[in-house]
Amino acid sequence: MSAAFDTAFAAIPTVTVGGLPIAVLDRAATAGWMIRAARERQRGRRPLYLTSANGEVLARVAAEPELAALVRDADQIVADGQPLVVASRLKCRTPLPERVATTDLFHDVARRAEETGTSFYLFGATAEENARAVANVRRAYPRLVIAGHCHGFLAGAELEAKIAEIDALAPDILWLAMGVPHEQRFVARHADRLRHVGMIKTSGGLFNFLSGTNRRAPEWMQRASLEWAYRIWLEPRRLFWRYAVTNPKAIYLMARRSA
């Protein structure tokens, strides 16, 4: 990577929202940066690490020192939550331009990747969800280079072999969908062995949306910072108490630790 590119990379502005440094980038700029950074990254170095923050992540980072260290180790953090954008407009010197939801960002990057020959590897979710996601992506983006894909339930020798395989395939962008904090731990433990990968993007439940299993909230709910409510309506048993605990903490953090 050239010195000029290193300088441009380091110059991406950030603001503090809820205690985390969030990149002041919109979706288009994030997608463009990902393509350029992944392709121009000098191989033989640890891959770039891009992660996302929403209200749940803010609350958990404040309460879990291990997760805080893992998230703060990222090269960039983007706002995957409309409440962060709203908080930045009220509290920060520079407002975030828009939400950079991974479920939208993937398609922004995929369209550019078709034009540039940028390669993907999709790692995570169950075997069935992963396969369905890849099949749908291939239908939507027939010129996209998918270097490989695999479910995320590997351990021991199988995991070690898969890491070596991914490194040998040398994808430009590894989409890592294991959920918080498993994907962040994966980066911390294994990124040094993926030196021929350009970038790792943590992706949470992305593949469940790409597969068609999960549905996005209506656009008006996304704009109104209510996508969490839609998700509770879809999965009340799994998500009610999660959001009941993390939402009040996140609101407090965004009010007190944003600048």
GIMOLIN-V683018 format. One record per backbone hydrogen bond with DSSP energy under -0.5 kcal/mol. NH is the residue of the N-H (numbers start at 0). CO is the residue of the C=O. Records with the same first field share a line. If there is no record, write none. Layout:
# GIMOLIN-V683018
NH=CO, CO
This chain:
# GIMOLIN-V683018
5=1
6=2
7=3
8=4
9=5
10=6
11=8
14=21
16=14, 19
18=256
19=16
21=14, 19
22=76
23=12
24=22
29=25
30=26
31=27
32=28
33=29
34=30
35=31
36=32
37=33
38=34
39=35
40=36
43=194
44=41, 194
46=190
47=197
49=47, 199
50=75
52=77
57=53
58=54
59=55
60=56
61=57
62=58
63=59
64=62
67=63
68=64
69=65
70=66
71=67
72=68
73=70
74=48
75=48
77=50
79=52, 77
80=78
83=80
84=80
85=81
86=82
87=83
88=84
89=85
90=86
91=87
92=258
99=78
100=98
103=100
104=100
105=101
106=103
107=103
108=104
109=105
110=106
111=107
112=108
113=109
114=110
115=111
116=112
117=112
119=144
120=172
121=147
122=120, 174
123=149
124=176
129=125
130=126
131=127
132=128
133=129
134=130
135=131
136=132
137=133
138=134
139=135
140=136
143=140
144=117
145=143
146=119, 144
147=119
149=121
151=124
153=151
157=154
158=154
159=155
160=156
161=157
162=158
163=159
164=160
165=161
166=162
167=163
168=164
169=165
170=165
172=118
173=198
174=120, 172
175=173, 200
176=122, 174
177=175
182=178
184=180
185=181
186=182
187=183
188=184
189=185
190=186
192=189
193=190
196=193
197=170
198=171
199=47
200=173
201=49, 199
202=175
203=175
205=202
207=204
208=204, 205
209=205
210=206
211=208
212=207
213=207
220=217
221=217
222=218
223=219
224=221
225=220
228=225
229=225
230=226
231=227
232=228
233=229
234=230
238=234
239=235
242=238
243=239
244=240
245=241
246=242
248=244
249=245
250=246
251=247
252=248
253=249
254=250
255=251
256=252
258=15
